[in-house]
Amino acid sequence: QQQVKQSPQSLIVQKGGISIINCAYENTAFDYFPWYQQFPGKGPALLIAIRPDVSEKKEGRFTISFNKSAKQFSLHIMDSQPGDSATYFCAASIRPNQFYFGTGTSLTVIP
Amino acid sequence: GAVVSQHPSWVICKSGTSVKIECRSLDFQATTMFWYRQFPKQSLMLMATSNEGSKATYEQGVEKDKFLINHASLTLSTLTVTSAHPEDSSFYICSATREQYFGPGTRLTVT
């Protein structure tokens, strides 16, 4: 059973555009929702994270929007750049040994 | 953020041999570390949770005797793939802390 559902599987965006990746979850006990960026051959890097007591968190060009009632959260990448081309994973956690990852989104930003 | 290192970054070994992968937390102490496996273009699969000073907790379906985990200190966890076979070829990644700071990963190829 997939605890965290992520879409789309792949995404192509023009340079300067907005990239949007969505995730949905079922377990209301999740209390930590991070996003990771992974380049080929590298480990995932924590990009930004949010807790369910806030609806939005912004760090530079990256924003997480969180909708607790809909059990959905999304990553917005503003002014997307070719260097943002990578695979993005959302995740949800209850405690350290219960960490669930989405299936990943391959983002390609076209110059 | 916290820094986690892995060694080696890549390794090639022959079938039947054992390979040890090290995961170190460089600027903090980690009582718990996590080991993941990732196949190409797929999400991360948690293999086990490594606990300092005690036995690791393995996820369902992961062979404890094949993937030996030792967490001997607060900064070092090791994963030993015993009697490796070609199907063990994969990308192995460790992480630490609740926020899941990941190491750079180790590419294992078994010939």
Backbone of each chain as ProteinMPNN parsed JSONL, in Angstrom:
{"seq_chain_A": "QQQVKQSPQSLIVQKGGISIINCAYENTAFDYFPWYQQFPGKGPALLIAIRPDVSEKKEGRFTISFNKSAKQFSLHIMDSQPGDSATYFCAASIRPNQFYFGTGTSLTVIP", "coords_chain_A": {"N_chain_A": [[0.855, -1.194, 0.0], [0.649, 2.107, -0.974], [1.714, 4.675, 0.878], [2.137, 7.348, 0.474], [1.194, 9.224, -2.201], [2.396, 10.357, -5.239], [2.492, 12.806, -7.791], [3.106, 14.596, -10.9], [4.568, 11.748, -12.625], [6.58, 12.455, -14.321], [7.834, 15.61, -15.484], [7.928, 18.385, -17.56], [9.208, 21.55, -17.971], [9.358, 24.904, -19.056], [12.179, 27.077, -18.961], [12.111, 29.497, -16.417], [9.482, 29.105, -15.864], [6.822, 27.774, -13.742], [7.162, 25.02, -11.675], [5.221, 22.365, -10.555], [4.587, 19.975, -8.179], [2.768, 17.328, -6.858], [1.539, 15.78, -3.849], [-0.179, 13.262, -1.986], [-1.691, 11.999, 0.966], [-2.834, 9.527, 3.346], [-2.774, 8.879, 6.047], [-3.522, 10.494, 8.919], [-1.905, 10.846, 11.042], [0.621, 11.506, 10.301], [3.249, 13.83, 10.744], [5.23, 15.328, 9.685], [6.514, 16.646, 6.758], [8.567, 16.403, 4.277], [10.471, 17.505, 1.381], [12.583, 16.191, -1.105], [15.467, 16.526, -3.155], [17.017, 14.956, -5.804], [19.888, 14.283, -7.609], [21.206, 12.533, -10.469], [22.955, 9.618, -9.516], [23.541, 10.533, -7.003], [22.894, 10.99, -3.468], [19.648, 11.689, -2.014], [18.786, 15.075, -1.276], [17.761, 17.069, 1.387], [15.312, 19.397, 0.775], [13.217, 21.201, 1.45], [10.876, 21.472, 4.137], [7.798, 20.829, 5.899], [5.524, 21.245, 8.618], [2.347, 20.104, 9.859], [1.021, 22.24, 11.064], [1.178, 24.585, 9.74], [0.281, 26.29, 6.706], [1.749, 26.978, 4.552], [5.083, 27.183, 3.369], [7.973, 28.912, 2.576], [11.013, 28.959, 0.869], [13.321, 30.69, -0.597], [13.163, 30.076, -4.002], [11.53, 27.937, -3.685], [8.518, 26.546, -2.578], [6.348, 25.114, -0.234], [3.072, 24.047, -0.245], [0.462, 23.324, 1.922], [-2.326, 21.387, 2.562], [-4.283, 20.542, 4.955], [-6.871, 19.55, 5.411], [-7.537, 18.382, 3.004], [-5.592, 16.551, 2.872], [-3.242, 16.838, 1.377], [-0.215, 17.925, -0.159], [2.056, 20.138, -1.738], [4.792, 20.923, -3.922], [6.156, 23.853, -5.102], [8.088, 25.218, -7.577], [9.388, 28.143, -8.3], [10.212, 30.295, -11.08], [11.69, 28.364, -12.604], [14.766, 26.683, -13.284], [17.292, 25.363, -15.526], [19.163, 24.015, -13.943], [17.614, 23.009, -11.951], [16.693, 20.671, -12.814], [16.038, 17.453, -11.981], [15.31, 14.646, -9.849], [12.498, 14.631, -7.797], [11.366, 13.946, -4.577], [8.62, 13.489, -2.468], [7.771, 13.127, 0.999], [6.502, 11.574, 3.985], [6.167, 11.507, 7.488], [5.865, 9.859, 10.632], [7.287, 9.152, 12.899], [10.816, 8.676, 13.466], [11.35, 6.011, 12.524], [9.297, 5.473, 10.835], [8.888, 6.312, 7.923], [7.825, 7.515, 4.925], [8.134, 7.481, 1.457], [7.289, 9.233, -1.544], [6.787, 8.255, -4.985], [8.408, 9.63, -6.653], [9.295, 12.324, -8.89], [10.36, 13.127, -12.026], [11.908, 15.916, -13.036], [12.346, 18.07, -15.736], [13.843, 20.897, -16.901], [13.576, 23.002, -19.507], [15.833, 24.9, -21.406]], "CA_chain_A": [[0.0, 0.0, 0.0], [1.438, 3.311, -1.098], [1.273, 5.612, 1.907], [2.21, 8.693, -0.091], [1.042, 9.175, -3.651], [3.038, 11.526, -5.84], [2.249, 13.016, -9.221], [3.184, 13.58, -11.946], [5.773, 10.917, -12.646], [7.588, 13.274, -14.985], [7.361, 16.967, -15.713], [8.803, 19.201, -18.388], [8.848, 22.946, -17.783], [10.242, 25.877, -19.694], [12.95, 27.939, -18.057], [11.339, 30.641, -15.957], [8.128, 28.688, -15.529], [6.57, 27.236, -12.41], [7.035, 23.559, -11.595], [4.344, 21.991, -9.452], [4.541, 18.539, -7.912], [1.746, 17.102, -5.843], [1.537, 14.541, -3.061], [-1.358, 13.048, -1.157], [-1.483, 10.974, 1.969], [-4.06, 9.1, 4.021], [-2.615, 8.762, 7.491], [-3.55, 11.813, 9.55], [-0.896, 10.884, 12.106], [1.866, 12.083, 9.776], [3.454, 15.159, 11.29], [6.407, 15.955, 9.08], [6.371, 16.456, 5.317], [9.711, 17.001, 3.583], [10.726, 17.277, -0.04], [13.979, 15.922, -1.389], [15.929, 16.688, -4.534], [18.064, 13.982, -6.071], [20.538, 14.288, -8.914], [21.646, 11.17, -10.808], [24.159, 9.117, -8.863], [23.737, 11.192, -5.713], [21.856, 10.763, -2.481], [18.668, 12.769, -1.94], [19.112, 16.199, -0.402], [16.582, 17.724, 1.945], [15.096, 20.673, 0.092], [12.335, 22.011, 2.272], [9.953, 20.614, 4.864], [6.728, 21.55, 6.576], [4.741, 20.516, 9.603], [0.933, 20.334, 9.542], [0.411, 23.383, 11.725], [1.251, 25.741, 8.845], [-0.278, 25.986, 5.391], [2.705, 27.288, 3.488], [6.445, 27.519, 3.768], [8.72, 29.343, 1.398], [12.454, 29.134, 1.014], [13.824, 31.082, -1.906], [12.225, 29.798, -5.09], [10.788, 26.722, -3.353], [7.402, 26.742, -1.654], [5.459, 23.99, 0.048], [1.706, 24.367, 0.136], [-0.058, 22.186, 2.668], [-3.772, 21.42, 2.769], [-4.503, 19.493, 5.941], [-8.193, 18.948, 5.254], [-7.511, 17.546, 1.796], [-4.46, 15.618, 3.022], [-2.402, 17.008, 0.2], [0.805, 18.956, -0.089], [2.674, 20.288, -3.051], [6.025, 21.696, -4.054], [6.174, 24.802, -6.208], [9.4, 25.787, -7.887], [9.204, 29.356, -9.092], [11.326, 30.655, -11.961], [12.451, 27.118, -12.761], [16.021, 26.795, -14.013], [17.818, 24.062, -15.967], [19.841, 23.384, -12.817], [16.627, 22.377, -11.097], [16.368, 19.371, -13.402], [16.403, 16.427, -11.001], [14.145, 13.886, -9.38], [12.0, 15.162, -6.532], [10.583, 13.0, -3.781], [7.965, 13.95, -1.258], [7.77, 12.103, 2.033], [5.703, 11.859, 5.173], [6.739, 10.782, 8.617], [5.25, 9.926, 11.958], [8.451, 9.187, 13.754], [11.983, 8.333, 12.66], [11.375, 4.717, 11.823], [8.139, 5.348, 9.953], [9.132, 7.364, 6.949], [7.292, 7.024, 3.668], [8.489, 8.312, 0.322], [6.532, 9.149, -2.775], [7.438, 7.495, -6.045], [9.362, 10.478, -7.352], [8.936, 13.072, -10.101], [11.519, 13.545, -12.788], [11.687, 17.259, -13.574], [13.266, 18.568, -16.756], [13.607, 22.302, -17.215], [14.119, 23.25, -20.843], [16.368, 26.262, -21.514]], "C_chain_A": [[0.892, 1.245, 0.0], [0.913, 4.348, -0.129], [1.234, 7.041, 1.401], [2.162, 8.578, -1.607], [1.543, 10.471, -4.257], [2.728, 11.591, -7.324], [2.746, 14.394, -9.636], [4.459, 12.766, -11.828], [6.919, 11.673, -13.309], [6.964, 14.61, -15.357], [8.391, 17.711, -16.54], [8.303, 20.632, -18.32], [9.853, 23.822, -18.512], [10.976, 26.684, -18.631], [12.14, 29.172, -17.712], [9.926, 30.308, -15.54], [8.019, 28.172, -14.107], [6.411, 25.715, -12.496], [6.193, 23.231, -10.367], [4.278, 20.475, -9.348], [3.622, 18.309, -6.725], [1.912, 15.775, -5.115], [0.279, 14.476, -2.21], [-1.086, 11.918, -0.185], [-2.815, 10.637, 2.631], [-3.956, 9.167, 5.535], [-2.527, 10.144, 8.15], [-2.557, 11.936, 10.702], [0.444, 11.423, 11.613], [2.031, 13.501, 10.31], [4.671, 15.876, 10.73], [6.403, 15.616, 7.601], [7.532, 17.152, 4.612], [9.688, 16.724, 2.074], [12.23, 17.113, -0.222], [14.251, 16.095, -2.878], [17.076, 15.708, -4.743], [18.575, 14.113, -7.49], [21.061, 12.883, -9.194], [22.948, 10.791, -10.106], [24.462, 9.739, -7.516], [22.628, 10.812, -4.753], [20.877, 11.924, -2.482], [19.129, 13.861, -0.972], [17.827, 16.839, 0.081], [16.464, 19.121, 1.36], [14.328, 21.639, 0.982], [11.351, 21.081, 2.961], [8.919, 21.45, 5.589], [6.071, 20.644, 7.595], [3.285, 20.927, 9.441], [0.287, 21.527, 10.226], [0.511, 24.669, 10.906], [0.755, 25.342, 7.462], [0.699, 26.256, 4.251], [4.067, 27.601, 4.088], [7.235, 27.822, 2.522], [10.186, 29.488, 1.752], [13.025, 29.424, -0.369], [12.78, 30.826, -2.979], [11.324, 28.602, -4.803], [9.722, 27.008, -2.299], [6.659, 25.429, -1.478], [4.098, 24.571, 0.408], [1.098, 23.137, 0.782], [-1.543, 22.369, 2.937], [-4.143, 20.257, 3.684], [-5.842, 18.79, 5.728], [-8.25, 18.02, 4.051], [-6.441, 16.481, 1.862], [-3.595, 15.63, 1.771], [-1.34, 18.069, 0.489], [1.546, 18.981, -1.426], [3.94, 21.138, -2.956], [5.899, 22.578, -5.287], [7.588, 25.319, -6.372], [9.169, 26.965, -8.817], [10.438, 29.616, -9.945], [12.255, 29.454, -12.166], [13.665, 27.31, -13.671], [16.496, 25.414, -14.463], [18.532, 23.301, -14.846], [18.906, 22.731, -11.828], [16.247, 20.992, -11.621], [16.915, 18.262, -12.511], [15.152, 15.602, -10.717], [13.767, 14.398, -7.995], [11.121, 14.117, -5.85], [9.896, 13.75, -2.646], [8.01, 12.811, -0.254], [6.866, 12.542, 3.166], [6.196, 10.971, 6.3], [5.886, 10.94, 9.858], [6.358, 10.028, 12.993], [9.601, 8.591, 12.958], [11.933, 6.989, 11.94], [10.098, 4.464, 11.043], [8.166, 6.526, 8.999], [8.719, 6.832, 5.588], [7.58, 8.014, 2.545], [7.478, 8.157, -0.805], [7.368, 8.456, -3.838], [8.381, 8.327, -6.882], [8.8, 11.138, -8.598], [10.211, 13.518, -10.781], [11.211, 14.884, -13.466], [12.774, 17.61, -14.587], [12.889, 20.001, -17.063], [14.336, 22.615, -18.519], [14.605, 24.692, -20.947], [15.552, 27.139, -22.457]], "O_chain_A": [[1.763, 1.408, 0.854], [-0.201, 4.846, -0.288], [0.41, 7.846, 1.835], [2.998, 7.91, -2.216], [1.152, 11.558, -3.83], [2.703, 10.575, -8.019], [2.804, 15.291, -8.795], [5.328, 13.076, -11.014], [8.077, 11.546, -12.911], [5.75, 14.732, -15.521], [9.587, 17.668, -16.248], [7.131, 20.905, -18.576], [11.044, 23.514, -18.573], [10.452, 26.936, -17.546], [11.556, 29.814, -18.585], [9.243, 31.131, -14.93], [9.001, 28.139, -13.365], [5.624, 25.202, -13.291], [6.429, 23.756, -9.279], [3.953, 19.786, -10.314], [3.695, 19.013, -5.718], [2.363, 14.783, -5.688], [-0.254, 15.497, -1.775], [-0.333, 10.992, -0.487], [-3.795, 11.369, 2.493], [-4.931, 9.474, 6.221], [-1.554, 10.87, 7.947], [-2.391, 13.016, 11.27], [1.309, 11.759, 12.42], [1.079, 14.281, 10.33], [5.086, 16.912, 11.249], [6.301, 14.449, 7.225], [7.482, 18.359, 4.377], [8.987, 15.838, 1.586], [13.034, 17.795, 0.413], [13.396, 15.848, -3.728], [18.002, 15.649, -3.934], [17.808, 14.063, -8.451], [21.332, 12.125, -8.263], [23.914, 11.554, -10.106], [25.526, 9.499, -6.946], [21.557, 10.367, -5.166], [21.226, 13.027, -2.903], [19.785, 13.578, 0.031], [16.921, 17.119, -0.704], [17.393, 19.925, 1.44], [14.767, 22.763, 1.223], [11.025, 20.019, 2.432], [9.136, 22.631, 5.861], [6.065, 19.422, 7.447], [3.016, 22.012, 8.926], [-0.889, 21.802, 9.99], [0.0, 25.713, 11.312], [0.81, 24.167, 7.097], [0.489, 25.809, 3.123], [4.181, 28.197, 5.159], [7.179, 27.087, 1.536], [10.551, 30.056, 2.782], [13.189, 28.526, -1.196], [11.648, 31.3, -2.881], [10.443, 28.29, -5.604], [9.992, 27.628, -1.27], [6.377, 24.723, -2.446], [3.986, 25.463, 1.248], [1.206, 22.032, 0.25], [-1.962, 23.392, 3.479], [-4.297, 19.123, 3.23], [-5.929, 17.568, 5.851], [-8.93, 16.995, 4.079], [-6.385, 15.6, 1.004], [-3.267, 14.592, 1.196], [-1.553, 18.986, 1.283], [1.641, 17.976, -2.131], [4.118, 21.944, -2.043], [5.576, 22.104, -6.376], [8.206, 25.797, -5.421], [8.799, 26.794, -9.978], [11.551, 29.222, -9.597], [13.459, 29.538, -11.924], [13.599, 28.003, -14.686], [16.142, 24.406, -13.85], [18.5, 22.071, -14.814], [19.345, 21.979, -10.957], [15.555, 20.234, -10.94], [18.126, 18.156, -12.315], [14.084, 15.842, -11.281], [14.627, 14.574, -7.132], [10.258, 13.497, -6.47], [10.522, 14.549, -1.951], [8.26, 11.662, -0.619], [6.513, 13.715, 3.291], [6.591, 9.826, 6.082], [5.279, 11.982, 10.106], [6.34, 10.905, 13.856], [9.38, 8.052, 11.874], [12.447, 6.874, 10.827], [9.849, 3.332, 10.629], [7.56, 7.572, 9.232], [9.22, 5.797, 5.15], [7.312, 9.21, 2.659], [6.89, 7.092, -0.993], [8.527, 8.114, -3.603], [9.086, 7.791, -7.737], [7.937, 10.58, -9.276], [11.041, 14.204, -10.185], [10.362, 14.965, -14.353], [13.966, 17.461, -14.319], [11.753, 20.287, -17.44], [15.559, 22.503, -18.607], [13.863, 25.614, -20.611], [15.879, 28.309, -22.65]]}, "seq_chain_B": "GAVVSQHPSWVICKSGTSVKIECRSLDFQATTMFWYRQFPKQSLMLMATSNEGSKATYEQGVEKDKFLINHASLTLSTLTVTSAHPEDSSFYICSATREQYFGPGTRLTVT", "coords_chain_B": {"N_chain_B": [[22.599, 22.175, 7.166], [22.732, 18.818, 8.564], [25.613, 16.748, 8.01], [26.268, 13.873, 6.223], [28.31, 11.184, 5.434], [29.397, 8.684, 3.091], [31.119, 5.644, 2.43], [32.488, 3.126, 0.416], [32.07, 5.284, -2.508], [31.494, 3.995, -4.797], [31.526, 0.549, -5.703], [32.812, -2.446, -6.998], [32.305, -5.862, -7.03], [32.932, -9.403, -6.865], [30.699, -12.158, -7.371], [29.624, -13.845, -4.485], [31.401, -12.779, -2.717], [31.918, -10.509, 0.089], [30.833, -7.244, 0.943], [31.512, -4.169, 2.497], [29.891, -1.272, 3.559], [30.268, 2.008, 4.646], [28.76, 4.402, 6.793], [28.808, 7.628, 7.895], [28.214, 10.108, 10.329], [29.093, 13.384, 10.215], [29.135, 15.845, 11.581], [27.615, 15.624, 13.811], [26.029, 13.617, 16.337], [24.556, 10.493, 15.893], [22.107, 8.553, 17.023], [20.445, 6.945, 15.723], [20.394, 5.553, 12.546], [19.597, 5.126, 9.091], [19.133, 2.739, 6.524], [18.833, 2.572, 3.077], [17.699, 1.281, -0.054], [17.953, 1.734, -3.504], [16.632, 1.355, -6.649], [17.268, 1.881, -10.17], [15.685, 4.803, -11.309], [13.654, 4.6, -9.48], [11.854, 4.802, -6.341], [12.995, 5.289, -2.92], [13.756, 2.518, -0.884], [13.255, 1.532, 2.303], [15.497, -0.327, 4.132], [16.488, -1.03, 6.664], [16.627, -0.003, 10.092], [19.136, 1.404, 11.903], [20.416, 1.113, 15.07], [22.297, 2.632, 17.544], [24.381, 0.744, 19.561], [22.622, -1.358, 19.8], [20.605, -4.005, 18.336], [19.864, -3.907, 14.832], [16.826, -2.874, 13.25], [14.962, -4.551, 10.976], [13.273, -4.177, 7.862], [10.299, -5.705, 6.619], [10.85, -8.539, 4.645], [13.507, -8.091, 4.13], [16.592, -9.617, 4.243], [18.114, -10.489, 7.151], [20.47, -11.874, 7.65], [21.859, -11.553, 5.378], [22.198, -8.869, 4.877], [24.062, -7.302, 6.879], [24.05, -5.212, 9.632], [25.777, -2.87, 11.526], [26.073, -0.744, 14.252], [28.211, 0.725, 15.727], [29.141, 3.0, 16.948], [28.311, 6.429, 17.83], [28.613, 7.836, 15.547], [28.99, 6.221, 13.381], [27.772, 3.826, 11.17], [27.573, 0.627, 9.719], [26.994, -1.25, 6.758], [26.992, -4.461, 5.701], [27.108, -6.387, 2.9], [26.625, -9.619, 2.497], [27.974, -12.525, 0.894], [27.525, -11.665, -1.806], [25.379, -11.255, -4.647], [24.591, -10.889, -8.158], [21.982, -9.777, -8.241], [21.968, -8.189, -6.045], [23.064, -5.885, -6.784], [22.888, -2.449, -6.702], [21.879, 0.847, -5.638], [22.917, 2.054, -2.672], [21.903, 3.802, 0.137], [22.451, 5.787, 2.998], [20.994, 7.372, 5.866], [20.363, 9.909, 8.368], [18.992, 11.151, 11.442], [15.802, 12.666, 12.268], [15.065, 14.291, 10.21], [16.074, 13.053, 8.056], [18.718, 13.306, 6.752], [20.628, 12.609, 4.059], [23.26, 10.415, 3.002], [25.737, 10.443, 0.342], [25.409, 8.149, -1.101], [26.091, 4.768, -2.246], [27.222, 3.023, -4.939], [26.748, -0.21, -5.783], [28.037, -2.843, -7.599], [27.713, -6.088, -8.571], [29.486, -8.641, -9.967]], "CA_chain_B": [[22.057, 20.907, 7.59], [23.676, 17.799, 8.994], [26.393, 16.141, 6.939], [26.435, 12.425, 6.308], [29.187, 10.687, 4.379], [29.404, 7.244, 2.83], [32.326, 5.139, 1.778], [32.955, 3.875, -0.761], [31.016, 5.856, -3.336], [31.113, 2.917, -5.694], [32.32, -0.65, -5.505], [32.528, -3.6, -7.846], [32.801, -7.072, -6.385], [32.555, -10.654, -7.527], [29.675, -12.95, -6.697], [30.083, -14.673, -3.384], [32.215, -12.015, -1.773], [31.185, -9.584, 0.964], [31.183, -5.838, 0.776], [31.114, -3.332, 3.628], [29.647, 0.14, 3.249], [30.282, 2.803, 5.865], [27.957, 5.623, 6.846], [29.281, 8.426, 9.019], [27.687, 11.445, 10.574], [30.333, 14.147, 10.339], [29.097, 16.981, 12.483], [26.625, 15.397, 14.852], [25.931, 12.237, 16.782], [23.304, 9.895, 15.433], [21.778, 7.298, 17.685], [19.702, 6.15, 14.746], [20.662, 5.761, 11.125], [18.699, 4.349, 8.248], [19.707, 2.235, 5.282], [17.885, 2.462, 1.979], [18.135, 0.731, -1.329], [17.241, 2.409, -4.583], [16.849, 0.857, -8.0], [17.222, 2.988, -11.131], [14.441, 5.494, -11.575], [12.633, 4.204, -8.516], [11.913, 5.473, -5.056], [13.863, 4.68, -1.915], [13.151, 1.454, -0.112], [13.916, 1.391, 3.591], [15.92, -1.694, 4.414], [16.623, -1.271, 8.096], [16.957, 1.103, 10.981], [20.322, 1.054, 12.659], [20.382, 1.725, 16.394], [23.584, 2.578, 18.223], [24.459, -0.093, 20.742], [21.635, -2.435, 19.82], [20.397, -4.645, 17.033], [19.111, -3.155, 13.832], [15.451, -3.286, 12.968], [14.877, -4.777, 9.541], [11.953, -4.13, 7.257], [9.802, -6.996, 6.152], [11.383, -8.991, 3.367], [14.954, -7.861, 4.059], [17.28, -10.731, 4.905], [19.018, -10.016, 8.193], [21.777, -12.533, 7.56], [22.529, -11.124, 4.155], [22.526, -7.459, 5.034], [24.451, -7.148, 8.272], [24.18, -3.817, 10.022], [26.421, -2.643, 12.802], [26.089, 0.678, 14.611], [29.104, 0.587, 16.874], [29.369, 4.282, 17.619], [27.289, 7.435, 17.543], [28.884, 8.478, 14.266], [29.293, 5.244, 12.337], [26.972, 2.626, 10.949], [28.061, -0.1, 8.551], [26.14, -2.246, 6.108], [27.784, -5.471, 5.007], [26.348, -7.276, 2.025], [27.353, -10.88, 2.54], [27.769, -13.434, -0.231], [26.808, -10.828, -2.767], [24.973, -11.806, -5.94], [24.269, -9.807, -9.098], [20.713, -9.112, -7.912], [22.202, -7.231, -4.964], [23.554, -4.654, -7.394], [21.915, -1.391, -6.453], [22.381, 2.075, -5.024], [22.611, 1.977, -1.238], [21.997, 5.143, 0.716], [22.143, 5.853, 4.416], [20.52, 8.678, 6.312], [20.358, 10.068, 9.821], [18.102, 12.111, 12.094], [14.382, 12.681, 11.89], [14.913, 14.997, 8.942], [16.593, 12.203, 6.995], [19.843, 13.817, 5.974], [21.14, 11.448, 3.347], [24.61, 10.348, 2.485], [25.807, 10.551, -1.116], [25.073, 6.873, -1.726], [27.135, 3.842, -2.686], [26.782, 2.194, -6.068], [27.315, -1.559, -5.715], [27.864, -3.695, -8.771], [28.2, -7.442, -8.314], [29.694, -9.292, -11.269]], "C_chain_B": [[23.151, 19.923, 7.98], [24.366, 17.148, 7.798], [26.602, 14.666, 7.215], [27.311, 11.982, 5.151], [29.053, 9.18, 4.251], [30.693, 6.863, 2.14], [32.192, 3.64, 1.592], [31.789, 4.477, -1.527], [30.57, 4.85, -4.394], [32.048, 1.734, -5.479], [31.845, -1.743, -6.46], [33.093, -4.831, -7.15], [32.301, -8.299, -7.137], [31.495, -11.382, -6.695], [30.294, -13.812, -5.613], [30.935, -13.943, -2.366], [31.326, -11.087, -0.947], [31.715, -8.167, 0.782], [30.67, -5.036, 1.966], [30.994, -1.876, 3.181], [29.549, 0.899, 4.566], [29.421, 4.057, 5.717], [28.371, 6.395, 8.091], [28.528, 9.747, 9.119], [28.879, 12.306, 10.953], [30.274, 15.25, 11.387], [28.038, 16.839, 13.566], [26.647, 13.926, 15.243], [24.557, 11.687, 16.424], [23.06, 8.564, 16.134], [21.027, 6.363, 16.729], [20.107, 6.533, 13.335], [19.778, 4.8, 10.349], [19.427, 3.917, 6.977], [18.604, 2.007, 4.259], [18.547, 1.805, 0.783], [17.301, 1.399, -2.407], [17.626, 1.8, -5.919], [16.685, 2.016, -8.97], [15.809, 3.508, -11.369], [13.3, 5.053, -10.648], [12.829, 4.943, -7.2], [12.843, 4.729, -4.099], [13.087, 3.62, -1.13], [13.923, 1.305, 1.191], [14.24, -0.073, 3.832], [15.913, -1.961, 5.911], [16.921, 0.031, 8.818], [18.068, 0.634, 11.905], [20.334, 1.823, 13.973], [21.717, 1.534, 17.1], [23.503, 1.73, 19.471], [23.432, -1.205, 20.824], [21.436, -2.984, 18.407], [19.585, -3.755, 16.102], [17.706, -3.72, 13.687], [15.288, -3.378, 11.462], [13.432, -4.69, 9.059], [11.577, -5.519, 6.748], [10.376, -7.317, 4.779], [12.877, -8.777, 3.208], [15.66, -8.93, 4.883], [18.321, -10.211, 5.902], [20.409, -10.606, 8.047], [22.543, -12.126, 6.317], [22.994, -9.679, 4.263], [22.786, -7.19, 6.516], [24.697, -5.679, 8.593], [24.769, -3.732, 11.413], [26.496, -1.148, 13.061], [26.898, 0.782, 15.894], [29.35, 1.89, 17.622], [28.299, 5.273, 17.202], [27.504, 8.134, 16.205], [29.105, 7.498, 13.127], [28.322, 4.076, 12.337], [27.521, 1.949, 9.699], [27.022, -1.102, 8.078], [27.053, -3.195, 5.363], [26.861, -6.374, 4.202], [27.146, -8.567, 1.935], [26.994, -11.767, 1.354], [26.966, -12.747, -1.337], [26.52, -11.572, -4.07], [24.611, -10.662, -6.867], [22.965, -9.074, -8.772], [20.823, -8.15, -6.734], [22.74, -5.904, -5.501], [22.487, -3.573, -7.272], [22.65, -0.17, -5.927], [21.946, 2.042, -3.564], [22.875, 3.346, -0.609], [21.663, 5.073, 2.201], [21.632, 7.256, 4.738], [20.51, 8.712, 7.829], [19.419, 11.188, 10.218], [16.685, 12.051, 11.537], [14.192, 13.318, 10.505], [15.448, 14.2, 7.766], [17.615, 12.929, 6.135], [20.552, 12.612, 5.36], [22.626, 11.566, 3.041], [24.577, 10.398, 0.97], [25.505, 9.241, -1.835], [26.298, 6.068, -2.123], [26.561, 2.978, -3.798], [27.494, 0.859, -5.991], [26.992, -2.317, -6.986], [28.502, -5.043, -8.473], [28.298, -8.165, -9.652], [29.709, -10.814, -11.13]], "O_chain_B": [[24.337, 20.165, 7.755], [23.784, 17.014, 6.722], [27.051, 14.267, 8.29], [27.072, 12.37, 4.007], [28.647, 8.494, 5.189], [31.277, 7.636, 1.38], [31.814, 2.943, 2.533], [30.632, 4.198, -1.212], [29.418, 4.854, -4.828], [33.212, 1.902, -5.117], [30.649, -1.928, -6.69], [34.249, -4.828, -6.727], [31.368, -8.225, -7.937], [31.422, -11.227, -5.476], [31.344, -14.425, -5.801], [31.162, -14.447, -1.266], [30.145, -10.905, -1.243], [32.894, -7.949, 0.504], [29.527, -5.206, 2.392], [31.877, -1.333, 2.517], [28.839, 0.487, 5.483], [29.37, 4.678, 4.656], [28.296, 5.878, 9.206], [28.251, 10.405, 8.116], [29.597, 11.995, 11.904], [31.287, 15.55, 12.018], [27.616, 17.829, 14.164], [27.226, 13.097, 14.542], [23.535, 12.341, 16.63], [23.735, 7.572, 15.858], [20.993, 5.148, 16.923], [20.152, 7.714, 12.989], [19.285, 3.804, 10.878], [20.241, 4.663, 6.432], [17.597, 1.351, 4.526], [19.769, 1.784, 0.64], [16.098, 1.604, -2.244], [18.804, 1.738, -6.271], [16.044, 3.016, -8.646], [14.873, 2.742, -11.597], [12.127, 5.134, -11.01], [13.837, 5.617, -6.985], [13.4, 3.683, -4.433], [11.926, 3.81, -0.769], [15.112, 0.986, 1.18], [13.372, -0.942, 3.747], [15.401, -2.982, 6.371], [17.394, 1.009, 8.239], [17.955, -0.383, 12.588], [20.268, 3.052, 13.977], [22.205, 0.412, 17.237], [22.661, 1.963, 20.339], [23.378, -1.923, 21.823], [22.015, -2.498, 17.436], [18.744, -2.966, 16.532], [17.45, -4.891, 13.97], [15.459, -2.386, 10.754], [12.5, -5.081, 9.761], [12.428, -6.37, 6.489], [10.386, -6.479, 3.877], [13.459, -9.247, 2.23], [15.366, -9.122, 6.062], [19.293, -9.564, 5.512], [21.408, -9.929, 8.288], [23.752, -12.341, 6.228], [24.073, -9.327, 3.785], [21.875, -6.894, 7.289], [25.457, -4.997, 7.907], [24.335, -4.411, 12.344], [26.927, -0.379, 12.202], [26.353, 0.91, 16.99], [29.724, 1.879, 18.795], [27.482, 4.989, 16.327], [26.671, 8.934, 15.78], [29.384, 7.92, 12.004], [28.086, 3.433, 13.36], [27.89, 2.618, 8.734], [26.289, -1.706, 8.862], [27.807, -2.775, 4.485], [25.966, -7.027, 4.74], [28.231, -8.59, 1.353], [25.86, -11.76, 0.875], [25.89, -13.195, -1.733], [27.31, -12.4, -4.526], [24.347, -9.556, -6.394], [22.861, -7.87, -9.006], [19.897, -7.39, -6.453], [22.854, -4.925, -4.764], [21.342, -3.756, -7.683], [23.873, -0.162, -5.792], [20.753, 2.005, -3.261], [23.929, 3.951, -0.806], [20.723, 4.393, 2.611], [21.822, 8.196, 3.967], [20.633, 7.681, 8.49], [19.097, 12.064, 9.414], [16.424, 11.465, 10.486], [13.3, 12.945, 9.742], [15.302, 14.609, 6.614], [17.405, 13.138, 4.94], [21.014, 11.717, 6.068], [23.164, 12.657, 2.851], [23.5, 10.397, 0.374], [25.361, 9.229, -3.058], [27.389, 6.608, -2.309], [25.552, 2.295, -3.622], [28.717, 0.801, -6.121], [25.836, -2.42, -7.395], [29.69, -5.123, -8.159], [27.311, -8.284, -10.378], [29.873, -11.523, -12.123]]}, "name": "protein", "num_of_chains": 2, "seq": "QQQVKQSPQSLIVQKGGISIINCAYENTAFDYFPWYQQFPGKGPALLIAIRPDVSEKKEGRFTISFNKSAKQFSLHIMDSQPGDSATYFCAASIRPNQFYFGTGTSLTVIPGAVVSQHPSWVICKSGTSVKIECRSLDFQATTMFWYRQFPKQSLMLMATSNEGSKATYEQGVEKDKFLINHASLTLSTLTVTSAHPEDSSFYICSATREQYFGPGTRLTVT"}
